[in-house]
Amino acid sequence: MEKFSVPVVLFLFKRIDKPLEVLKQIAKVAPAKLYLLSDGGRNEEEKVLVERCRRSIEDAITWDCEVIRKYEEKNIGVYSNIAEGAKWVFQREEYAIFLEDDNLPELTFFKFCEDVLNKYKHDSRVLWVCGTNYLKEYAPQDSSSYVFTKNMMPCGWASWSDKFTKLYDGELELWRDNYIKNRIKADYQYKRLFYQDKYNLDYELEAKESVGRFYSWDYQMSFTMRVHNVYAIVPRYNQIKNIGVDSDSTHGGNTLEDVMVERFCGLPTRAMDFPLKHPSAFLIDIPFEIAVAKIILHPKFFSPRSIASRFIRKILGVKKTESISYFLKSKFSSGR
């Protein structure tokens, strides 16, 4: 069996069953290089689970390949494990495919990434290759196999070392510039999504200031694409099924009864057709862009209650990372 030439990265934490499913799909293409990046446990119980996960995954590798490990002793969080982990991989590789422990790929995902990585290797306009399509499937008017987008879909992705390292604004340095904040709104086809993104990015900066770490890595990538006017590629058929909805989920959600979890997780996949049909023009597909933006926008973000909450926070000076009730209790108790 010919080995798959693109390095594949699998992120691990404490779950065993989910990444084993993902690994079974990876094994079918047998990459020559497999990276295992694992965060450390937050307590003694988690440390035991993390170690068990690492051993189980290593024992389940059934093909001859080079295994490169980056195992953390302490818990460094999602941002450092994924974003900084990707940078670590890109110090060693020209390009790579990245899967979190609950990103179950359609088998054609790997060839799709390989073909697109090679085609756009020297094209500075493309930064990101998505495996996820929130619409499940979409038929571009020119019948192409994929579309260009500015919307961020983080489950199952690929990128290039030179472009990722140069452009990814993990620390949100450019977002701190008010001029850029005001300018970037014009880049949104669906303006309502801008306000949600703005809130999330401001939240991340406050989190870094208050607890010393970012909670996400993907908001930064979404911002990066817009601020540098670069694009992602999304397949016409969804290639990644998020299988991580359970009590051990860190960010994926615990139940499909949550409207946003239902939108993002458990989406069916479908095999891609090859050879790929490339778009006839390098243009945003506006109907696709708006439809996906409406999925990303939380239905309650513009509800009267949410608007009132943000207004109260602004008037009282309550941080986004702090609850209003806790702020008021602290205010009144300190005044006694």
C-alpha positions as CSV (number, residue, x, y, z in Angstrom):
1,M,0.0,0.0,0.0
2,E,1.4,3.4,-1.0
3,K,1.8,5.7,1.9
4,F,0.0,9.1,2.0
5,S,2.6,11.8,1.7
6,V,0.9,14.7,3.6
7,P,1.7,14.6,7.3
8,V,-1.4,14.1,9.5
9,V,-1.7,15.7,12.9
10,L,-4.1,14.2,15.6
11,F,-4.8,16.3,18.7
12,L,-5.5,14.3,21.8
13,F,-6.7,14.9,25.4
14,K,-8.5,12.4,27.7
15,R,-11.1,10.7,25.5
16,I,-10.1,7.3,24.0
17,D,-13.1,6.1,22.0
18,K,-13.5,9.1,19.8
19,P,-9.8,9.5,18.6
20,L,-9.7,5.7,18.1
21,E,-12.5,6.1,15.5
22,V,-10.6,9.0,13.9
23,L,-7.4,7.0,13.9
24,K,-9.2,4.1,12.0
25,Q,-9.9,6.5,9.2
26,I,-6.4,7.8,9.2
27,A,-5.1,4.3,9.0
28,K,-6.9,3.7,5.7
29,V,-4.6,6.2,4.0
30,A,-1.6,5.3,6.1
31,P,0.3,8.6,6.2
32,A,4.1,8.3,6.3
33,K,4.1,10.8,9.2
34,L,1.7,10.9,12.1
35,Y,1.9,13.7,14.6
36,L,0.3,13.2,18.0
37,L,-0.2,16.4,20.0
38,S,-1.6,15.9,23.5
39,D,-2.5,18.5,26.2
40,G,-1.8,17.6,29.8
41,G,-4.4,16.9,32.5
42,R,-5.8,19.6,34.8
43,N,-5.9,17.4,37.8
44,E,-4.7,13.9,38.9
45,E,-7.7,12.1,37.6
46,E,-7.3,13.7,34.2
47,K,-3.6,13.0,34.1
48,V,-4.4,9.3,34.4
49,L,-7.0,9.5,31.6
50,V,-4.6,11.5,29.4
51,E,-1.8,8.9,29.8
52,R,-4.3,6.1,29.1
53,C,-5.4,7.9,25.9
54,R,-1.8,8.3,24.7
55,R,-1.0,4.6,25.2
56,S,-4.2,3.5,23.6
57,I,-3.7,5.6,20.5
58,E,-0.1,4.5,20.1
59,D,-1.0,0.9,20.5
60,A,-3.7,1.3,17.8
61,I,-1.3,2.5,15.1
62,T,-1.4,-0.5,12.6
63,W,0.8,0.8,9.8
64,D,4.5,1.5,9.5
65,C,5.0,5.2,9.9
66,E,7.0,7.8,11.7
67,V,5.2,8.9,14.8
68,I,6.2,12.4,16.2
69,R,4.9,13.2,19.6
70,K,4.4,16.5,21.5
71,Y,3.1,15.5,24.9
72,E,2.5,18.2,27.5
73,E,3.1,17.4,31.1
74,K,0.9,20.3,32.3
75,N,-2.4,21.6,31.0
76,I,-1.7,24.4,28.5
77,G,-5.3,24.9,27.2
78,V,-6.9,24.6,23.8
79,Y,-5.2,27.6,22.2
80,S,-1.7,26.6,23.1
81,N,-2.2,23.0,22.3
82,I,-3.8,23.6,18.8
83,A,-2.5,27.0,17.6
84,E,1.0,26.8,19.1
85,G,1.0,23.1,18.3
86,A,0.3,23.8,14.7
87,K,3.2,26.3,14.6
88,W,5.4,23.6,16.1
89,V,4.4,21.2,13.4
90,F,5.0,23.9,10.7
91,Q,8.6,24.3,12.0
92,R,9.1,20.8,10.6
93,E,6.7,20.4,7.7
94,E,5.8,22.3,4.5
95,Y,2.1,21.6,4.9
96,A,0.0,19.3,7.1
97,I,-3.6,18.1,7.8
98,F,-5.0,18.6,11.3
99,L,-7.7,16.6,13.0
100,E,-9.0,17.0,16.6
101,D,-9.9,13.9,18.5
102,D,-13.6,14.1,17.5
103,N,-13.2,15.1,13.8
104,L,-14.2,11.9,12.0
105,P,-13.2,12.4,8.3
106,E,-14.7,11.0,5.2
107,L,-12.0,9.0,3.5
108,T,-11.9,11.4,0.5
109,F,-11.0,14.3,2.9
110,F,-7.4,13.3,2.7
111,K,-7.1,13.3,-1.1
112,F,-9.1,16.5,-1.3
113,C,-6.6,18.2,1.0
114,E,-3.7,16.8,-0.8
115,D,-4.9,18.0,-4.2
116,V,-5.8,21.5,-2.9
117,L,-2.6,21.9,-0.9
118,N,-0.6,21.2,-4.1
119,K,-2.7,23.4,-6.4
120,Y,-2.6,26.5,-4.1
121,K,0.8,26.0,-2.6
122,H,2.2,29.2,-4.1
123,D,-1.1,31.1,-4.2
124,S,-1.0,33.8,-1.5
125,R,-4.7,34.3,-1.7
126,V,-5.5,30.9,0.0
127,L,-4.6,30.3,3.6
128,W,-6.9,27.6,4.8
129,V,-8.5,24.3,3.6
130,C,-11.7,23.3,5.4
131,G,-13.0,19.8,5.7
132,T,-16.3,21.0,7.1
133,N,-19.3,22.3,5.2
134,Y,-22.0,23.5,7.5
135,L,-24.5,23.3,4.7
136,K,-23.7,19.6,4.4
137,E,-23.6,20.0,0.6
138,Y,-23.7,22.9,-1.7
139,A,-23.8,23.0,-5.5
140,P,-21.8,26.0,-6.9
141,Q,-23.3,27.5,-10.1
142,D,-20.2,26.6,-12.0
143,S,-20.4,22.9,-10.8
144,S,-17.0,23.2,-9.1
145,S,-15.9,20.9,-6.3
146,Y,-15.3,23.6,-3.8
147,V,-15.9,27.3,-3.0
148,F,-13.8,30.1,-1.6
149,T,-15.0,31.7,1.7
150,K,-14.1,34.0,4.5
151,N,-16.2,32.1,7.0
152,M,-14.3,30.0,9.5
153,M,-15.2,26.3,9.9
154,P,-12.6,24.8,12.2
155,C,-13.2,21.0,12.2
156,G,-10.7,19.2,10.1
157,W,-8.3,21.5,8.2
158,A,-5.1,21.9,6.4
159,S,-2.7,24.7,5.7
160,W,0.8,25.6,4.6
161,S,3.8,26.4,6.9
162,D,4.9,29.6,5.2
163,K,1.4,31.1,5.0
164,F,0.2,30.0,8.4
165,T,3.3,31.1,10.2
166,K,3.4,34.5,8.5
167,L,-0.3,35.4,8.8
168,Y,-2.0,33.7,11.7
169,D,-2.6,36.4,14.3
170,G,-3.0,34.2,17.4
171,E,-2.3,37.0,19.8
172,L,-4.8,39.3,18.1
173,E,-2.3,42.1,17.8
174,L,-4.1,43.6,14.8
175,W,-7.5,43.4,16.5
176,R,-6.2,45.9,19.1
177,D,-6.1,48.5,16.4
178,N,-9.4,50.4,16.4
179,Y,-8.8,51.6,12.9
180,I,-8.7,48.0,11.7
181,K,-11.8,47.1,13.8
182,N,-13.8,49.8,12.0
183,R,-12.5,48.8,8.6
184,I,-13.0,45.1,8.8
185,K,-16.8,45.3,9.0
186,A,-16.9,46.1,5.3
187,D,-15.4,42.6,4.6
188,Y,-18.6,40.8,5.9
189,Q,-21.2,39.8,3.4
190,Y,-23.6,39.3,6.3
191,K,-23.1,42.3,8.6
192,R,-24.9,40.8,11.6
193,L,-22.1,38.2,11.9
194,F,-19.5,41.0,12.3
195,Y,-21.0,42.0,15.7
196,Q,-20.9,38.5,17.0
197,D,-17.3,38.1,15.9
198,K,-16.4,41.4,17.4
199,Y,-17.9,40.4,20.7
200,N,-16.0,37.0,20.6
201,L,-12.7,38.6,19.8
202,D,-13.0,41.2,22.5
203,Y,-13.9,38.4,24.9
204,E,-10.7,36.5,24.0
205,L,-8.6,39.6,24.7
206,E,-10.3,40.1,28.1
207,A,-9.7,36.4,28.9
208,K,-6.0,36.7,28.1
209,E,-5.8,39.7,30.4
210,S,-7.7,38.2,33.3
211,V,-6.7,34.5,33.3
212,G,-3.5,34.7,31.2
213,R,-4.7,32.5,28.3
214,F,-7.0,32.5,25.3
215,Y,-10.0,30.2,25.3
216,S,-10.1,29.7,21.6
217,W,-7.8,29.4,18.6
218,D,-10.3,29.5,15.8
219,Y,-11.7,33.0,16.4
220,Q,-8.2,34.2,15.7
221,M,-8.1,32.3,12.4
222,S,-11.4,33.8,11.3
223,F,-10.1,37.3,12.0
224,T,-6.8,36.4,10.3
225,M,-8.5,35.6,7.0
226,R,-10.5,38.8,7.0
227,V,-7.7,41.2,8.1
228,H,-5.3,39.8,5.5
229,N,-7.9,39.4,2.8
230,V,-7.2,35.7,2.3
231,Y,-9.5,32.8,1.8
232,A,-10.5,29.4,2.9
233,I,-11.6,26.5,0.6
234,V,-14.7,24.5,1.5
235,P,-15.7,21.3,-0.3
236,R,-19.1,21.0,-1.9
237,Y,-19.7,17.9,0.3
238,N,-19.1,18.0,4.0
239,Q,-16.0,15.9,4.8
240,I,-15.9,16.0,8.6
241,K,-18.5,14.6,11.1
242,N,-18.0,16.0,14.6
243,I,-18.6,13.1,16.9
244,G,-17.6,14.8,20.1
245,V,-20.9,15.6,21.7
246,D,-20.6,14.1,25.1
247,S,-19.8,14.9,28.8
248,D,-16.1,15.0,28.1
249,S,-16.3,17.7,25.3
250,T,-14.2,20.7,26.0
251,H,-15.7,23.1,23.4
252,G,-17.8,20.9,21.1
253,G,-20.9,20.8,23.3
254,N,-22.5,18.3,25.6
255,T,-25.9,17.8,23.9
256,L,-27.5,18.0,20.5
257,E,-30.4,19.8,22.1
258,D,-28.2,22.9,22.1
259,V,-29.1,24.7,18.9
260,M,-25.5,25.6,18.0
261,V,-24.2,22.1,18.8
262,E,-26.9,20.7,16.5
263,R,-25.8,23.1,13.7
264,F,-22.1,22.2,13.9
265,C,-22.0,18.6,15.1
266,G,-23.0,15.2,13.7
267,L,-23.3,16.5,10.2
268,P,-23.4,13.7,7.6
269,T,-20.5,13.4,5.2
270,R,-20.4,12.4,1.5
271,A,-17.5,11.2,-0.6
272,M,-15.9,13.7,-3.0
273,D,-15.7,13.0,-6.7
274,F,-12.3,13.1,-8.4
275,P,-10.7,14.6,-10.3
276,L,-11.7,17.8,-8.7
277,K,-13.4,20.4,-10.8
278,H,-11.7,23.7,-9.9
279,P,-13.7,27.0,-9.9
280,S,-13.6,29.0,-13.1
281,A,-13.0,32.2,-11.2
282,F,-11.5,33.2,-7.9
283,L,-14.6,34.8,-6.4
284,I,-16.7,34.6,-3.2
285,D,-19.9,32.6,-3.7
286,I,-22.2,35.1,-2.1
287,P,-25.3,32.8,-1.5
288,F,-23.0,30.3,0.2
289,E,-21.3,33.0,2.2
290,I,-24.6,34.4,3.6
291,A,-26.1,30.9,4.3
292,V,-23.1,29.8,6.3
293,A,-22.9,33.1,8.2
294,K,-26.5,32.7,9.3
295,I,-25.6,29.2,10.7
296,I,-22.6,30.6,12.6
297,L,-24.7,33.5,14.0
298,H,-26.2,32.4,17.3
299,P,-30.0,32.9,17.1
300,K,-30.0,34.6,20.6
301,F,-27.2,37.1,19.9
302,F,-29.7,39.8,18.8
303,S,-32.5,38.8,21.2
304,P,-33.8,41.6,23.5
305,R,-32.3,39.9,26.5
306,S,-28.8,39.6,25.0
307,I,-28.8,43.2,23.7
308,A,-29.9,44.4,27.2
309,S,-27.1,42.3,28.8
310,R,-24.5,43.8,26.5
311,F,-25.8,47.3,27.2
312,I,-25.7,46.8,30.9
313,R,-22.2,45.6,30.8
314,K,-21.1,48.6,28.8
315,I,-22.8,51.1,31.2
316,L,-21.5,49.4,34.4
317,G,-18.1,48.4,33.0
318,V,-18.6,44.7,33.5
319,K,-16.1,42.6,31.7
320,K,-17.4,40.0,29.2
321,T,-15.6,37.3,31.2
322,E,-17.4,38.2,34.4
323,S,-21.1,37.6,35.3
324,I,-23.2,40.7,35.9
325,S,-24.7,39.2,39.1
326,Y,-21.2,38.5,40.5
327,F,-20.1,42.0,39.6
328,L,-23.0,43.5,41.4
329,K,-22.5,41.3,44.5
330,S,-18.9,42.3,44.6
331,K,-19.8,46.0,44.2
332,F,-22.3,46.0,47.0
333,S,-20.3,43.9,49.4
334,S,-17.2,46.1,49.0
335,G,-19.3,49.2,49.7
336,R,-20.5,48.0,53.1
